[in-house]
Amino acid sequence: MSPREAMLRVEEQAKRQVSRYYVPDLSRAATGDALPGLPGLAEGVAQLARETGVRADWTRLADGVSEGRLSWFGVSWPRFAETPDWHLDPVSGQHWPAQAYCFDVSYRHAGSFGDVKFVWELGRLQYLQPLAALAHASHDAALAERVLAHVASWIAANPPYRGIHWCSGIELALRCVSLLIVASLLGPAIR
């Protein structure tokens, strides 16, 4: 390892230690018209909804979520009433740490919790994108509220820097994309 790389790693560890005690004030983070949007996305989704089978696929997924059913990688999650258990591994039945400092969670060598890919897949919130698209295309306020309830549940269950969902920058980036798409499609419903 070069001296420059060693110094960068030391700096990264120092930032992680500072973050351990930092509690961000998110009260002003998303207010009113400050929510972002992707120009043209809503129009594109409206056009896509007219394609054969697309709306039916979205509806099937929305019906499954409303019945508390989710499935990825050939694995079905346990049914849920309102929102999923964000920390549950559906194969092992174990819960990943929810309140531990994110960089203290040893996800690479935590076989007792199960495979992290399952809990991370759920935490990406990508399943909400087609639900938001359907809510937008069909002007379904109840479905829009269900999508927002899932987002609010995820936020409440995963405070910044706590738990498995904050360990990976890639997972955070994918979640940001999902939230940006949801915000763009539901627009006024979340403002």
N, C-alpha and C positions, 0 to 999 in steps of 0.2 A: 504494500500500500504506500502510495506516495505521501510525502509530508502534507501536501495540499489536501488530499483526500482525507487523511487522518484528522486534519484541522476541521474540515467540513463535518465529519462525523461527530467530533467533540461538540461543535456548535449545535448540531441537530439534537444531541442528547441534552444539552443545556436548555434548549427551547422546550423539549418535552418535559423537563423537570419544572420549568416555570409554568407550563400549561396545566400541570397537575393541580395547581392551586388557583387557577384563573377561572372565574365564573363570569361569562359574558352577560351583558345586559341586552337581552333580545327584545325588550319592550318597544323599541323604535325600529326594529329591523324591517318589518313589513307592514307599513301603514298606508292606507289610502291608495293613491295613484303610484306609489313607489314600487308596486309589484311589476316585475318584468313581463314581457310578452314577446313571442316570436312572430314577427310580421308575416302575414300570409298563411300561417298554420291553420287558423280557423277556416279560412276559405278552402284550403286544400283538403281538410278533413271533411267539409261539407261535400266537396266533389267526390272524394273517395267513398263516402257513405252511399253514393248512388251506384257504385260498382256492385256487380252480382256477388252475393254471398258475404260481403264485408259486414254489413249491418247485422246479419244473422250470426256471424262469428262473434262480434262484439256483444250481442245480446246473450249468446250462450255463456260467455265469460261473465257478464254482469249477473246473470241468473245464478251461476255457480257461486259467485262472491256473496250475493244476497242470501244464499242458502248456507253460507259458511264453508264453502269448499274451495280449496286451492290445490294445484298439483304441478310439480316440476320434476324433471329428471326421472319420471316414472314413479314418483313418490307422492302420495296424497298426505296433506297436512291433516291433523285432527280438526274436526269441525269446530267452528267458533260461532258465537252468538252475534256479536257486533263487529269486532275487529280481531285479527289474528293475534296470537301470542308471539310477539316480535323476537323473543329470545329462545324459542323452543326448537330443538332439533327433532324433526318429525320421525327420524329413524331410531335414534337412541332413546327418545323421550326425555332427554336431559335439557336443562336450561343453561344457556351460556350466561356468564356473569353480566348482570345488567347495570350494576352500580360501581364496579371496579374501574379504576382509571384505565382508559382504553389501551395504553401502551404497557400495562401490566398483564393484560390478557394474553396468555400464551396459546394462540390459536393454531400455530404450526404443529405443536406437540401435545394437543389436548384431546387425545382419542376418547377419553371418557365422556366428553360432551357430544361427540359425533363429528361429522364432517362439516366444517365451517361454510362450505359452499351452499348448503341448504338455507341456513339462517341469513346469509348474505343475499341470496337470491330474493328472498322475501323482502329484505330491507332495502333493496334497490327501488322498490315501489313501481316497478315497470308494469305490473299488472293494472295499475291505475290509469295508465295512458289510454288504452282502448275504452275503459269505462268513461273517462272524461270525454273522449271523442264521441261516444254514443250519447252521453248527456248533452253535449253541444249540438250534435246533429239532430237529435230528437226533441230538444228543448225540455229535457226531463229534469226538473228541479229536484225531485226526490233522489234521483241517481247522483246528481251533482252534490247533494248533501251527504250521500253515502261516501263518495270519494273524499270529500273534505273531512268526514269523520275518521276515515282511515289515516289521512295525513295528520290530523290533530292527535290521534291515538299514538302514532309513531313518534311524534314530537314529545308528547308527554312521557312516553316510556323510554326515551333515549335522550337524556339531557346531554349537552355538549361535553365531549371528552369522557363520557361514561359508557362503558360496555363495549360489546363486540362490534357494533355498527360504526364506531369511530376509528377502528384500527387501521383501515386501509384507505388511502387516498383515491384509489380506483373506485372503490365502492361508494365513497362520498361523491365523486364526480358523476357516477351513474345515477345516484339518487338526485343530484342537482338537476340533471337533464330531465328526469321524470317529473320533478316538481315544477320546472320551467314549462314543460309541456302541459301539465295540469293547469297551471296558472294562466297560460295562454288560451286554453280552451274554455275554461270556466269563467275567465275574466270577471265580469261584474258580480258573479255569484260569490266571489271571494274578496271583493273589495269593500 
